């Protein structure tokens, strides 16, 4: 699924001052549901780097519900 989505033109592509590249793609609601379904299969997840961004993204998602 990720291969299919990432073949499209990206929504955003930027490189930060510390040379970290971030590329974003839009996906359909159906594709999003498939990604969610796959992540639900993972019993635990630890984010070692970027945990503040992950937490911020989670909070934005909760606000948008």
MDTraj code that builds the backbone (N, CA, C; nanometers):
import mdtraj as md
import numpy as np

residues = "UNK UNK UNK UNK UNK UNK UNK UNK UNK UNK UNK UNK UNK UNK UNK UNK UNK UNK UNK UNK UNK UNK UNK UNK UNK UNK UNK UNK UNK UNK UNK UNK UNK UNK UNK UNK UNK UNK UNK UNK UNK UNK UNK UNK UNK UNK UNK UNK UNK UNK UNK UNK UNK UNK UNK UNK UNK UNK UNK UNK UNK UNK UNK UNK UNK".split()
xyz = np.array([
    [0.0810, -0.1187, 0.0000],
    [0.0000, 0.0000, 0.0000],
    [0.0863, 0.1265, 0.0000],
    [0.1883, 0.1295, 0.0828],
    [0.2709, 0.2505, 0.0894],
    [0.3409, 0.2758, -0.0437],
    [0.3768, 0.1693, -0.1143],
    [0.4406, 0.1869, -0.2448],
    [0.3446, 0.2560, -0.3416],
    [0.2180, 0.2138, -0.3400],
    [0.1166, 0.2716, -0.4279],
    [0.0975, 0.4204, -0.3978],
    [0.0835, 0.4545, -0.2725],
    [0.0597, 0.5939, -0.2330],
    [0.1815, 0.6809, -0.2633],
    [0.3005, 0.6291, -0.2362],
    [0.4211, 0.7106, -0.2543],
    [0.4646, 0.7239, -0.4010],
    [0.3983, 0.6540, -0.4912],
    [0.4259, 0.6723, -0.6338],
    [0.3619, 0.8006, -0.6876],
    [0.2641, 0.8524, -0.6160],
    [0.1954, 0.9742, -0.6575],
    [0.2832, 1.0962, -0.6334],
    [0.2395, 1.2070, -0.6904],
    [0.3079, 1.3332, -0.6625],
    [0.2895, 1.3644, -0.5141],
    [0.3937, 1.4071, -0.4498],
    [0.3852, 1.4331, -0.3061],
    [0.3091, 1.5631, -0.2790],
    [0.2531, 1.5697, -0.1591],
    [0.1799, 1.6865, -0.1120],
    [0.2778, 1.7925, -0.0619],
    [0.3832, 1.7477, 0.0016],
    [0.4846, 1.8385, 0.0555],
    [0.6192, 1.7676, 0.0565],
    [0.7247, 1.8435, 0.0338],
    [0.8611, 1.7897, 0.0338],
    [0.9521, 1.9019, 0.0808],
    [1.0065, 1.8860, 0.1996],
    [1.0933, 1.9917, 0.2516],
    [1.2101, 1.9293, 0.3283],
    [1.3157, 2.0043, 0.3368],
    [1.4340, 1.9632, 0.4116],
    [1.4587, 2.0667, 0.5197],
    [1.4777, 2.0190, 0.6416],
    [1.4999, 2.1087, 0.7548],
    [1.6439, 2.1593, 0.7568],
    [1.6711, 2.2542, 0.8440],
    [1.8059, 2.3110, 0.8554],
    [1.9115, 2.2055, 0.8875],
    [1.8685, 2.0995, 0.9586],
    [1.9644, 1.9934, 0.9926],
    [1.9650, 1.8814, 0.8875],
    [1.9152, 1.9134, 0.7668],
    [1.9198, 1.8247, 0.6492],
    [1.8331, 1.6993, 0.6617],
    [1.7268, 1.7061, 0.7415],
    [1.6319, 1.5956, 0.7493],
    [1.5209, 1.6240, 0.6484],
    [1.4978, 1.5281, 0.5592],
    [1.3973, 1.5460, 0.4551],
    [1.2634, 1.4871, 0.5002],
    [1.1563, 1.5617, 0.4766],
    [1.0208, 1.5187, 0.5098],
    [0.9377, 1.5230, 0.3816],
    [0.8778, 1.4094, 0.3461],
    [0.7945, 1.4016, 0.2269],
    [0.6575, 1.3488, 0.2703],
    [0.5501, 1.4169, 0.2269],
    [0.4145, 1.3790, 0.2644],
    [0.3312, 1.3522, 0.1405],
    [0.2447, 1.2499, 0.1489],
    [0.1538, 1.2164, 0.0404],
    [0.0117, 1.2120, 0.0955],
    [-0.0830, 1.2540, 0.0145],
    [-0.2239, 1.2404, 0.0500],
    [-0.2672, 1.0972, 0.0193],
    [-0.3612, 1.0478, 0.0983],
    [-0.4194, 0.9182, 0.0687],
    [-0.5707, 0.9277, 0.0847],
    [-0.6410, 0.8342, 0.0241],
    [-0.7862, 0.8316, 0.0333],
    [-0.8276, 0.7825, 0.1721],
    [-0.9547, 0.7984, 0.2036],
    [-1.0046, 0.7470, 0.3319],
    [-0.9879, 0.5961, 0.3392],
    [-1.0087, 0.5289, 0.2273],
    [-0.9940, 0.3825, 0.2243],
    [-0.8484, 0.3420, 0.2487],
    [-0.7561, 0.4135, 0.1859],
    [-0.6138, 0.3844, 0.2074],
    [-0.5746, 0.4132, 0.3517],
    [-0.6252, 0.5236, 0.4033],
    [-0.5971, 0.5588, 0.5429],
    [-0.6459, 0.4487, 0.6370],
    [-0.7653, 0.3969, 0.6102],
    [-0.8198, 0.2887, 0.6932],
    [-0.7313, 0.1648, 0.6864],
    [-0.6746, 0.1372, 0.5695],
    [-0.5844, 0.0221, 0.5570],
    [-0.4564, 0.0441, 0.6376],
    [-0.4030, 0.1659, 0.6351],
    [-0.2840, 0.1954, 0.7164],
    [-0.3147, 0.1780, 0.8643],
    [-0.4283, 0.2296, 0.9071],
    [-0.4683, 0.2165, 1.0478],
    [-0.4809, 0.0692, 1.0848],
    [-0.5425, -0.0072, 0.9970],
    [-0.5605, -0.1509, 1.0221],
    [-0.4260, -0.2219, 1.0401],
    [-0.3288, -0.1867, 0.9584],
    [-0.1966, -0.2481, 0.9699],
    [-0.1277, -0.2084, 1.1009],
    [-0.1378, -0.0821, 1.1384],
    [-0.0743, -0.0383, 1.2637],
    [-0.1420, -0.0999, 1.3855],
    [-0.2708, -0.1293, 1.3760],
    [-0.3410, -0.1921, 1.4880],
    [-0.2882, -0.3320, 1.5175],
    [-0.2204, -0.3916, 1.4226],
    [-0.1631, -0.5258, 1.4411],
    [-0.0352, -0.5228, 1.5245],
    [0.0216, -0.4048, 1.5435],
    [0.1466, -0.3921, 1.6181],
    [0.1110, -0.3764, 1.7665],
    [0.1551, -0.4688, 1.8526],
    [0.1142, -0.4640, 1.9932],
    [0.1750, -0.3484, 2.0728],
    [0.2924, -0.3016, 2.0344],
    [0.3570, -0.1921, 2.1065],
    [0.4491, -0.1185, 2.0107],
    [0.4673, 0.0091, 2.0372],
    [0.5515, 0.0903, 1.9513],
    [0.6265, 0.1901, 2.0380],
    [0.7545, 0.2051, 2.0128],
    [0.8371, 0.3001, 2.0860],
    [0.9001, 0.3958, 1.9867],
    [0.8758, 0.5242, 2.0046],
    [0.9338, 0.6265, 1.9182],
    [1.0526, 0.6858, 1.9918],
    [1.1733, 0.6568, 1.9437],
    [1.2939, 0.7032, 2.0116],
    [1.3318, 0.8451, 1.9708],
    [1.3043, 0.8800, 1.8467],
    [1.3397, 1.0127, 1.7978],
    [1.2155, 1.0729, 1.7352],
    [1.1869, 1.1952, 1.7666],
    [1.0691, 1.2601, 1.7120],
    [0.9463, 1.2409, 1.7987],
    [0.9672, 1.1960, 1.9224],
    [0.8523, 1.1696, 2.0088],
    [0.7710, 1.2952, 2.0393],
    [0.8363, 1.4109, 2.0427],
    [0.7614, 1.5342, 2.0660],
    [0.6715, 1.5656, 1.9462],
    [0.7245, 1.5455, 1.8264],
    [0.6426, 1.5668, 1.7063],
    [0.5296, 1.4661, 1.6996],
    [0.5572, 1.3419, 1.7394],
    [0.4542, 1.2394, 1.7393],
    [0.3429, 1.2777, 1.8365],
    [0.3801, 1.3219, 1.9540],
    [0.2803, 1.3634, 2.0531],
    [0.2014, 1.4843, 2.0034],
    [0.2677, 1.5789, 1.9421],
    [0.1999, 1.6973, 1.8894],
    [0.1022, 1.6571, 1.7786],
    [0.1434, 1.5663, 1.6909],
    [0.0551, 1.5200, 1.5839],
    [-0.0669, 1.4486, 1.6411],
    [-0.0452, 1.3704, 1.7434],
    [-0.1562, 1.3016, 1.8091],
    [-0.2556, 1.4037, 1.8647],
    [-0.2037, 1.5061, 1.9312],
    [-0.2908, 1.6079, 1.9896],
    [-0.3696, 1.6833, 1.8830],
    [-0.3069, 1.7128, 1.7721],
    [-0.3780, 1.7800, 1.6611],
    [-0.4884, 1.6882, 1.6094],
    [-0.4587, 1.5613, 1.5954],
    [-0.5590, 1.4657, 1.5497],
    [-0.6784, 1.4593, 1.6429],
    [-0.6529, 1.4635, 1.7722],
    [-0.7630, 1.4608, 1.8700],
    [-0.8483, 1.5875, 1.8577],
    [-0.7864, 1.7007, 1.8338],
    [-0.8612, 1.8257, 1.8195],
    [-0.9504, 1.8208, 1.6963],
    [-0.9024, 1.7578, 1.5897],
    [-0.9762, 1.7535, 1.4629],
    [-1.0892, 1.6510, 1.4614],
    [-1.0973, 1.5657, 1.5624],
    [-1.2034, 1.4624, 1.5648],
    [-1.3407, 1.5237, 1.5724],
])
top = md.Topology()
chain = top.add_chain()
for i, resn in enumerate(residues, 1):
    res = top.add_residue(resn, chain, resSeq=i)
    for name in ("N", "CA", "C"):
        top.add_atom(name, md.element.get_by_symbol(name[0]), res)
traj = md.Trajectory(xyz[None], top)
